[in-house]
């Protein structure tokens, strides 16, 4: 299995709650470089699950859809995967390019909406779409598009609800919004997210690193 050691990234350039076209983009704080032991443990659990599913798939090339500032695209490249990333936001793609350059990596990043992905330009052995679907107005349409460009694997994750909001409130965040993270407009339990994925994919394996649901899928 390739490296699953979380990469401390205090210098990672982030959008920090910025928005584009009325949509919250990127990350509001650097969870990847946090020194909080609980945050680091949660991130480690996410990364270990992600790399385990990647290993199970056997894929070597990855297109991260909704890559944000590029943290995971860069981590996978550092671990030996051939990667590329896309996001609808010009601002976060600019940051992703800067972050990759700072890491000494040349990674192709493109400005593309998830809804506009095409077989000709975006098809890849494994599509990774982590913490994206909760931001989308049309998640069903997004899953349909992802099924057209996954050849044949998809790894997707979303915050596990209502646990996500409960934990936000437990740490004193977003009380006025009942613990909802800014920009989250969809909310799934593990079961409801798997049902969504099953509309287009067969489920190979499900992981539940606290507090997410993550699944490795194969196009039906």
Backbone as CSV, one residue per row, in Angstrom:
resi,resn,N_x,N_y,N_z,CA_x,CA_y,CA_z,C_x,C_y,C_z
1,UNK,0.842,-1.196,0.000,0.000,0.000,0.000,0.876,1.245,0.000
2,UNK,0.515,2.258,-0.785,1.270,3.494,-0.819,1.099,4.272,0.472
3,UNK,1.891,5.327,0.632,1.959,6.086,1.883,0.596,6.586,2.329
4,UNK,0.310,6.430,3.624,-0.903,6.999,4.207,-0.563,7.949,5.333
5,UNK,0.680,8.434,5.380,1.069,9.362,6.425,0.578,10.760,6.072
6,UNK,-0.328,11.349,6.895,-0.830,12.680,6.570,0.308,13.677,6.403
7,UNK,0.175,14.534,5.403,1.200,15.511,5.090,0.837,16.837,5.739
8,UNK,1.596,17.257,6.742,1.333,18.532,7.400,1.580,19.659,6.411
9,UNK,0.554,20.529,6.196,0.661,21.557,5.170,0.239,22.915,5.696
10,UNK,0.971,23.453,6.694,0.593,24.745,7.241,0.678,25.864,6.226
11,UNK,1.491,25.696,5.141,1.669,26.752,4.148,0.747,26.585,2.949
12,UNK,-0.137,25.593,2.967,-1.067,25.377,1.868,-1.911,26.627,1.650
13,UNK,-1.963,27.104,0.416,-2.767,28.279,0.114,-4.222,27.864,-0.039
14,UNK,-5.108,28.516,0.708,-6.518,28.136,0.746,-7.414,29.307,0.357
15,UNK,-8.639,28.970,-0.041,-9.619,29.996,-0.389,-10.160,30.702,0.851
16,UNK,-10.149,30.008,1.996,-10.532,30.573,3.301,-11.912,31.216,3.295
17,UNK,-12.889,30.455,2.811,-14.272,30.922,2.883,-14.687,31.858,1.767
18,UNK,-13.835,32.044,0.776,-14.167,32.895,-0.369,-15.296,32.248,-1.167
19,UNK,-15.893,33.005,-2.061,-16.965,32.462,-2.898,-16.761,32.897,-4.337
20,UNK,-17.376,32.160,-5.249,-17.306,32.464,-6.671,-18.639,32.082,-7.294
21,UNK,-19.231,33.015,-8.015,-20.559,32.813,-8.610,-21.585,32.436,-7.538
22,UNK,-21.408,33.011,-6.351,-22.346,32.776,-5.259,-22.179,31.451,-4.552
23,UNK,-21.089,30.720,-4.846,-20.846,29.407,-4.253,-19.592,29.465,-3.396
24,UNK,-19.673,28.914,-2.156,-18.496,28.843,-1.303,-17.495,27.888,-1.941
25,UNK,-16.235,28.306,-2.027,-15.220,27.506,-2.715,-14.127,27.076,-1.750
26,UNK,-13.488,25.952,-2.070,-12.321,25.512,-1.317,-12.594,25.259,0.147
27,UNK,-11.563,25.459,0.970,-11.631,25.196,2.405,-11.612,26.494,3.187
28,UNK,-12.378,26.515,4.276,-12.453,27.712,5.098,-11.300,27.821,6.080
29,UNK,-10.667,26.687,6.425,-9.479,26.720,7.275,-8.585,25.538,6.907
30,UNK,-7.328,25.595,7.320,-6.371,24.569,6.918,-6.446,23.363,7.847
31,UNK,-7.438,22.515,7.610,-7.558,21.290,8.395,-6.384,20.359,8.141
32,UNK,-5.764,20.500,6.963,-4.646,19.629,6.605,-3.394,19.934,7.417
33,UNK,-3.257,21.184,7.834,-2.092,21.562,8.621,-2.411,21.824,10.078
34,UNK,-3.626,21.452,10.507,-4.042,21.708,11.893,-3.162,20.952,12.882
35,UNK,-2.862,21.604,13.999,-2.102,20.962,15.072,-3.030,20.373,16.144
36,UNK,-4.347,20.576,15.957,-5.305,20.006,16.900,-5.263,18.484,16.794
37,UNK,-5.029,17.768,17.900,-4.870,16.316,17.809,-6.121,15.592,17.320
38,UNK,-7.302,16.120,17.642,-8.542,15.487,17.185,-8.676,15.662,15.677
39,UNK,-8.428,16.890,15.188,-8.513,17.147,13.753,-7.506,16.289,12.992
40,UNK,-6.311,16.130,13.536,-5.289,15.326,12.876,-5.688,13.847,12.848
41,UNK,-6.308,13.376,13.915,-6.751,11.983,13.948,-7.853,11.739,12.921
42,UNK,-8.787,12.684,12.805,-9.863,12.540,11.820,-9.300,12.537,10.402
43,UNK,-8.367,13.444,10.135,-7.758,13.501,8.808,-7.005,12.214,8.501
44,UNK,-6.304,11.680,9.503,-5.574,10.425,9.305,-6.534,9.292,8.945
45,UNK,-7.699,9.251,9.622,-8.689,8.222,9.315,-9.216,8.346,7.895
46,UNK,-9.450,9.583,7.452,-9.915,9.817,6.089,-8.858,9.345,5.094
47,UNK,-7.608,9.742,5.318,-6.549,9.403,4.379,-6.291,7.905,4.326
48,UNK,-6.315,7.243,5.468,-6.098,5.794,5.476,-7.201,5.076,4.705
49,UNK,-8.450,5.525,4.866,-9.555,4.917,4.121,-9.412,5.176,2.633
50,UNK,-9.051,6.405,2.278,-8.892,6.763,0.867,-7.813,5.912,0.202
51,UNK,-6.655,5.804,0.834,-5.560,5.053,0.225,-5.873,3.552,0.188
52,UNK,-6.610,3.066,1.170,-6.999,1.660,1.159,-7.912,1.359,-0.027
53,UNK,-8.870,2.249,-0.298,-9.773,2.050,-1.433,-9.036,2.204,-2.760
54,UNK,-8.098,3.125,-2.821,-7.274,3.254,-4.019,-6.505,1.963,-4.286
55,UNK,-5.944,1.407,-3.227,-5.195,0.162,-3.354,-6.103,-0.969,-3.825
56,UNK,-7.301,-1.036,-3.280,-8.260,-2.066,-3.685,-8.604,-1.952,-5.169
57,UNK,-8.751,-0.731,-5.654,-9.120,-0.529,-7.063,-8.024,-0.995,-8.021
58,UNK,-6.779,-0.872,-7.595,-5.671,-1.209,-8.473,-5.356,-0.130,-9.495
59,UNK,-6.054,0.991,-9.420,-5.849,2.077,-10.382,-4.513,2.772,-10.140
60,UNK,-3.954,3.327,-11.197,-2.711,4.086,-11.085,-2.862,5.527,-11.568
61,UNK,-3.969,5.820,-12.263,-4.217,7.175,-12.744,-5.524,7.690,-12.154
62,UNK,-5.498,8.943,-11.688,-6.626,9.509,-10.944,-6.932,10.917,-11.440
63,UNK,-8.207,11.175,-11.684,-8.689,12.526,-11.961,-9.553,12.938,-10.767
64,UNK,-9.067,13.936,-10.018,-9.866,14.415,-8.885,-10.803,15.513,-9.367
65,UNK,-12.075,15.233,-9.295,-13.112,16.176,-9.700,-13.544,16.968,-8.463
66,UNK,-13.526,18.296,-8.578,-13.788,19.127,-7.414,-12.574,19.146,-6.500
67,UNK,-11.420,19.373,-7.099,-10.157,19.212,-6.368,-9.848,20.354,-5.418
68,UNK,-10.607,21.460,-5.490,-10.320,22.578,-4.608,-8.888,23.058,-4.779
69,UNK,-8.236,23.315,-3.661,-6.873,23.848,-3.697,-5.807,22.787,-3.974
70,UNK,-6.253,21.561,-4.261,-5.349,20.542,-4.771,-4.669,19.654,-3.755
71,UNK,-5.090,19.715,-2.487,-4.373,18.950,-1.458,-4.292,17.466,-1.788
72,UNK,-5.440,16.833,-2.065,-5.431,15.384,-2.287,-4.796,15.037,-3.621
73,UNK,-4.973,15.867,-4.642,-4.323,15.611,-5.925,-2.808,15.581,-5.733
74,UNK,-2.307,16.511,-4.938,-0.874,16.582,-4.657,-0.426,15.390,-3.812
75,UNK,-1.202,15.033,-2.796,-0.844,13.902,-1.942,-0.735,12.615,-2.745
76,UNK,-1.679,12.414,-3.640,-1.641,11.199,-4.460,-0.442,11.212,-5.398
77,UNK,-0.130,12.376,-5.969,1.042,12.476,-6.837,2.319,12.177,-6.057
78,UNK,2.386,12.663,-4.830,3.552,12.401,-3.981,3.665,10.920,-3.636
79,UNK,2.557,10.209,-3.704,2.535,8.786,-3.350,2.665,7.878,-4.565
80,UNK,2.905,8.461,-5.736,3.192,7.640,-6.904,2.086,7.509,-7.924
81,UNK,0.929,8.121,-7.671,-0.160,8.071,-8.642,0.021,9.167,-9.693
82,UNK,-0.423,8.882,-10.918,-0.481,9.905,-11.958,-1.799,10.637,-11.786
83,UNK,-1.748,11.935,-11.495,-2.963,12.648,-11.118,-3.197,13.885,-11.977
84,UNK,-4.451,14.284,-11.983,-4.856,15.581,-12.502,-6.082,16.016,-11.730
85,UNK,-6.409,17.306,-11.807,-7.544,17.793,-11.036,-8.352,18.820,-11.799
86,UNK,-9.619,18.932,-11.428,-10.487,19.943,-12.036,-11.435,20.494,-10.983
87,UNK,-11.865,21.718,-11.210,-12.816,22.375,-10.310,-13.480,23.495,-11.100
88,UNK,-14.702,23.844,-10.724,-15.416,24.893,-11.455,-14.817,26.276,-11.198
89,UNK,-14.065,26.419,-10.097,-13.615,27.727,-9.643,-12.239,28.085,-10.192
90,UNK,-12.169,29.194,-10.895,-10.877,29.680,-11.374,-9.966,30.043,-10.202
91,UNK,-10.551,30.557,-9.118,-9.743,30.969,-7.968,-9.049,29.777,-7.315
92,UNK,-9.784,28.693,-7.084,-9.141,27.567,-6.396,-8.199,26.808,-7.323
93,UNK,-8.478,26.791,-8.620,-7.548,26.146,-9.545,-6.235,26.920,-9.587
94,UNK,-6.313,28.249,-9.517,-5.094,29.047,-9.444,-4.299,28.698,-8.191
95,UNK,-5.005,28.527,-7.063,-4.341,28.143,-5.814,-3.767,26.727,-5.915
96,UNK,-4.500,25.812,-6.556,-4.018,24.434,-6.718,-2.717,24.414,-7.512
97,UNK,-2.653,25.218,-8.553,-1.434,25.276,-9.350,-0.263,25.814,-8.529
98,UNK,-0.542,26.834,-7.721,0.510,27.390,-6.864,0.964,26.363,-5.834
99,UNK,0.018,25.635,-5.248,0.366,24.633,-4.238,1.178,23.494,-4.838
100,UNK,0.811,23.059,-6.037,1.567,21.999,-6.699,2.977,22.468,-7.039
101,UNK,3.083,23.688,-7.523,4.407,24.237,-7.853,5.271,24.325,-6.604
102,UNK,4.667,24.750,-5.478,5.414,24.845,-4.217,5.894,23.478,-3.755
103,UNK,5.151,22.423,-4.124,5.528,21.054,-3.760,6.490,20.442,-4.766
104,UNK,6.854,21.211,-5.783,7.783,20.714,-6.790,7.164,19.736,-7.760
105,UNK,5.854,19.873,-8.004,5.139,18.936,-8.863,4.510,19.651,-10.051
106,UNK,4.484,18.979,-11.184,3.765,19.489,-12.351,2.513,18.630,-12.524
107,UNK,1.360,19.179,-12.129,0.090,18.459,-12.191,-0.869,19.254,-13.072
108,UNK,-1.507,18.620,-14.053,-2.483,19.338,-14.879,-3.754,19.654,-14.071
109,UNK,-4.088,20.928,-13.974,-5.333,21.363,-13.349,-6.141,22.137,-14.376
110,UNK,-7.459,21.907,-14.379,-8.319,22.594,-15.347,-9.559,23.137,-14.667
111,UNK,-10.073,24.217,-15.230,-11.316,24.826,-14.738,-12.473,24.172,-15.467
112,UNK,-13.196,23.290,-14.755,-14.316,22.570,-15.362,-15.391,22.344,-14.316
113,UNK,-16.620,22.655,-14.643,-17.749,22.262,-13.807,-17.929,20.761,-13.884
114,UNK,-18.343,20.164,-12.788,-18.606,18.722,-12.784,-19.658,18.364,-13.824
115,UNK,-20.581,19.280,-14.087,-21.656,19.012,-15.040,-21.168,19.040,-16.489
116,UNK,-19.993,19.632,-16.725,-19.493,19.801,-18.089,-18.393,18.817,-18.452
117,UNK,-18.103,17.847,-17.594,-17.074,16.865,-17.900,-17.487,16.046,-19.111
118,UNK,-16.495,15.687,-19.942,-16.780,14.901,-21.137,-15.883,13.674,-21.201
119,UNK,-16.359,12.672,-21.900,-15.578,11.447,-22.084,-14.271,11.760,-22.793
120,UNK,-14.322,12.641,-23.786,-13.148,12.953,-24.596,-12.042,13.614,-23.777
121,UNK,-12.415,14.491,-22.858,-11.406,15.283,-22.141,-11.130,14.816,-20.726
122,UNK,-12.069,14.125,-20.096,-11.978,13.937,-18.647,-12.025,12.494,-18.171
123,UNK,-12.184,11.553,-19.080,-12.277,10.149,-18.689,-10.967,9.688,-18.064
124,UNK,-11.073,8.908,-16.980,-9.871,8.418,-16.317,-10.161,7.084,-15.658
125,UNK,-9.094,6.332,-15.405,-9.229,5.011,-14.785,-9.967,5.101,-13.459
126,UNK,-9.631,6.100,-12.659,-10.339,6.309,-11.395,-10.669,7.782,-11.245
127,UNK,-11.934,8.060,-11.016,-12.394,9.418,-10.703,-12.539,9.523,-9.191
128,UNK,-11.989,10.576,-8.625,-12.128,10.817,-7.195,-12.949,12.086,-6.998
129,UNK,-13.990,11.990,-6.191,-14.884,13.133,-5.975,-15.236,13.175,-4.489
130,UNK,-14.375,13.805,-3.713,-14.501,13.793,-2.255,-14.966,15.148,-1.733
131,UNK,-15.997,15.115,-0.904,-16.552,16.318,-0.280,-16.947,17.356,-1.335
132,UNK,-17.674,16.871,-2.338,-18.147,17.721,-3.422,-19.674,17.706,-3.515
133,UNK,-20.250,16.523,-3.465,-21.682,16.380,-3.744,-22.571,17.174,-2.791
134,UNK,-22.090,17.416,-1.567,-22.899,18.182,-0.606,-23.047,19.645,-1.016
135,UNK,-22.221,20.097,-1.971,-22.274,21.479,-2.438,-23.136,21.650,-3.686
136,UNK,-23.630,20.558,-4.250,-24.245,20.604,-5.575,-25.760,20.727,-5.535
137,UNK,-26.287,21.543,-6.422,-27.737,21.674,-6.533,-28.361,20.480,-7.241
138,UNK,-27.587,19.811,-8.088,-28.104,18.673,-8.852,-27.193,17.453,-8.669
139,UNK,-27.166,16.853,-7.505,-26.261,15.717,-7.277,-26.563,14.508,-8.158
140,UNK,-27.827,14.277,-8.465,-28.176,13.137,-9.321,-27.579,13.304,-10.722
141,UNK,-27.648,14.523,-11.238,-27.056,14.809,-12.542,-25.539,14.649,-12.473
142,UNK,-24.935,15.068,-11.369,-23.485,14.937,-11.213,-23.056,13.476,-11.211
143,UNK,-23.806,12.623,-10.532,-23.473,11.197,-10.490,-23.583,10.588,-11.881
144,UNK,-24.563,11.032,-12.646,-24.700,10.545,-14.021,-23.480,10.926,-14.846
145,UNK,-23.021,12.171,-14.710,-21.837,12.605,-15.445,-20.610,11.820,-14.998
146,UNK,-20.453,11.633,-13.687,-19.303,10.894,-13.177,-19.272,9.463,-13.722
147,UNK,-20.436,8.867,-13.894,-20.488,7.501,-14.418,-20.030,7.439,-15.873
148,UNK,-20.109,8.561,-16.573,-19.685,8.578,-17.976,-18.177,8.749,-18.126
149,UNK,-17.504,9.283,-17.091,-16.063,9.540,-17.209,-15.226,8.599,-16.344
150,UNK,-15.857,7.819,-15.474,-15.136,6.832,-14.671,-14.875,5.596,-15.521
151,UNK,-13.594,5.168,-15.577,-13.260,4.062,-16.487,-12.390,3.003,-15.806
152,UNK,-12.967,2.247,-14.843,-14.392,2.232,-14.493,-14.681,2.666,-13.055
153,UNK,-13.667,3.189,-12.316,-13.821,3.347,-10.867,-14.136,4.776,-10.437
154,UNK,-14.849,4.862,-9.318,-15.134,6.133,-8.650,-14.910,5.952,-7.154
155,UNK,-14.218,6.904,-6.547,-14.207,7.022,-5.085,-14.892,8.334,-4.749
156,UNK,-15.948,8.251,-3.968,-16.711,9.444,-3.596,-16.911,9.462,-2.083
157,UNK,-16.908,10.663,-1.531,-17.174,10.793,-0.100,-18.004,12.038,0.160
158,UNK,-18.761,11.988,1.248,-19.532,13.139,1.721,-19.516,13.130,3.243
159,UNK,-19.776,14.275,3.878,-19.953,14.293,5.325,-21.128,13.405,5.719
160,UNK,-20.958,12.671,6.808,-22.010,11.777,7.281,-22.950,12.555,8.204
161,UNK,-24.191,12.659,7.780,-25.195,13.409,8.544,-26.127,12.481,9.315
162,UNK,-26.642,12.934,10.482,-26.462,14.263,11.066,-25.201,14.406,11.913
163,UNK,-24.340,13.384,11.915,-23.139,13.410,12.752,-22.278,14.621,12.467
164,UNK,-22.146,14.988,11.191,-21.295,16.114,10.828,-21.726,17.390,11.551
165,UNK,-23.022,17.683,11.498,-23.520,18.909,12.121,-23.441,18.837,13.637
166,UNK,-23.668,17.652,14.188,-23.561,17.489,15.643,-22.138,17.798,16.109
167,UNK,-21.155,17.292,15.369,-19.758,17.533,15.739,-19.376,18.998,15.554
168,UNK,-19.909,19.643,14.519,-19.668,21.080,14.356,-20.175,21.854,15.570
169,UNK,-21.378,21.538,16.009,-21.952,22.241,17.152,-21.196,21.917,18.440
170,UNK,-20.704,20.677,18.540,-19.946,20.288,19.731,-18.659,21.090,19.867
171,UNK,-18.109,21.535,18.718,-16.899,22.355,18.782,-17.216,23.852,18.686
172,UNK,-18.510,24.181,18.843,-18.929,25.571,18.923,-19.034,26.293,17.603
173,UNK,-19.198,25.544,16.493,-19.240,26.154,15.172,-20.644,26.113,14.564
174,UNK,-21.009,27.187,13.884,-22.209,27.280,13.036,-23.504,26.999,13.811
175,UNK,-23.588,27.499,15.037,-24.789,27.288,15.839,-26.026,27.879,15.167
176,UNK,-25.890,29.061,14.580,-27.046,29.717,13.951,-27.594,28.903,12.794
177,UNK,-26.737,28.060,12.190,-27.148,27.220,11.063,-27.333,25.773,11.491
178,UNK,-27.543,25.552,12.790,-27.722,24.200,13.335,-26.555,23.286,12.967
179,UNK,-25.350,23.862,12.972,-24.150,23.071,12.727,-23.812,22.857,11.264
180,UNK,-24.575,23.454,10.353,-24.326,23.220,8.927,-23.144,24.044,8.435
181,UNK,-22.180,23.390,7.813,-21.019,24.068,7.259,-21.444,24.960,6.098
182,UNK,-20.915,26.193,6.009,-21.272,27.069,4.889,-21.040,26.386,3.552
183,UNK,-22.052,26.463,2.688,-21.949,25.881,1.359,-22.530,24.492,1.226
184,UNK,-22.836,23.839,2.362,-23.439,22.508,2.290,-24.947,22.652,2.072
185,UNK,-25.412,22.209,0.911,-26.838,22.324,0.609,-27.503,20.961,0.470
186,UNK,-26.715,19.893,0.513,-27.235,18.527,0.505,-26.733,17.821,1.762
187,UNK,-27.541,16.894,2.284,-27.175,16.207,3.528,-27.579,14.746,3.424
188,UNK,-26.578,13.851,3.572,-26.832,12.425,3.418,-26.390,11.625,4.640
189,UNK,-27.212,10.669,5.018,-26.751,9.592,5.885,-25.928,8.657,5.008
190,UNK,-25.242,7.697,5.630,-24.492,6.726,4.827,-25.418,5.981,3.876
191,UNK,-26.572,5.555,4.394,-27.497,4.762,3.579,-28.034,5.558,2.396
192,UNK,-28.391,6.816,2.618,-28.967,7.604,1.524,-27.917,7.949,0.468
193,UNK,-26.663,8.146,0.884,-25.620,8.418,-0.104,-25.326,7.184,-0.953
194,UNK,-25.308,6.029,-0.326,-25.083,4.795,-1.079,-26.215,4.564,-2.073
195,UNK,-27.445,4.874,-1.673,-28.572,4.745,-2.613,-28.363,5.643,-3.830
196,UNK,-27.866,6.855,-3.604,-27.591,7.757,-4.715,-26.547,7.166,-5.656
197,UNK,-25.455,6.660,-5.100,-24.399,6.077,-5.928,-24.897,4.862,-6.708
198,UNK,-25.765,4.072,-6.093,-26.262,2.854,-6.732,-27.120,3.115,-7.951
199,UNK,-27.545,4.363,-8.158,-28.327,4.657,-9.355,-27.494,4.489,-10.621
200,UNK,-26.153,4.567,-10.478,-25.274,4.464,-11.648,-24.102,3.511,-11.463
201,UNK,-23.820,3.120,-10.218,-22.617,2.346,-9.930,-22.931,1.103,-9.106
202,UNK,-22.069,0.108,-9.222,-22.035,-0.996,-8.267,-21.066,-0.615,-7.149
203,UNK,-21.450,-0.923,-5.924,-20.620,-0.567,-4.779,-19.648,-1.705,-4.485
204,UNK,-18.352,-1.404,-4.493,-17.338,-2.403,-4.188,-17.050,-2.453,-2.700
205,UNK,-16.887,-1.286,-2.098,-16.572,-1.246,-0.666,-16.963,0.109,-0.099
206,UNK,-17.451,0.102,1.139,-17.825,1.333,1.835,-16.965,1.481,3.079
207,UNK,-16.441,2.650,3.282,-15.699,2.981,4.494,-16.415,4.132,5.198
208,UNK,-16.272,4.185,6.525,-16.902,5.249,7.299,-15.901,5.884,8.266
209,UNK,-14.865,6.522,7.724,-13.953,7.241,8.616,-14.694,8.414,9.248
210,UNK,-14.667,8.501,10.551,-15.398,9.549,11.258,-14.924,10.934,10.790
211,UNK,-15.856,11.831,10.375,-17.303,11.695,10.240,-17.757,11.721,8.776
212,UNK,-17.228,10.842,7.965,-17.565,10.801,6.540,-18.126,9.441,6.133
213,UNK,-18.750,9.413,4.957,-19.057,8.177,4.245,-18.238,8.190,2.970
214,UNK,-17.524,7.110,2.703,-16.665,7.014,1.530,-16.906,5.675,0.844
215,UNK,-16.990,5.690,-0.470,-17.276,4.441,-1.193,-16.413,4.308,-2.433
216,UNK,-15.959,3.085,-2.670,-15.331,2.714,-3.931,-16.398,2.066,-4.797
217,UNK,-16.590,2.592,-6.005,-17.653,2.132,-6.892,-17.088,1.789,-8.266
218,UNK,-17.876,1.001,-8.993,-17.516,0.636,-10.357,-18.725,0.859,-11.252
219,UNK,-18.487,1.440,-12.404,-19.588,1.731,-13.330,-20.326,0.444,-13.674
220,UNK,-21.627,0.498,-13.563,-22.446,-0.676,-13.852,-22.499,-0.928,-15.357
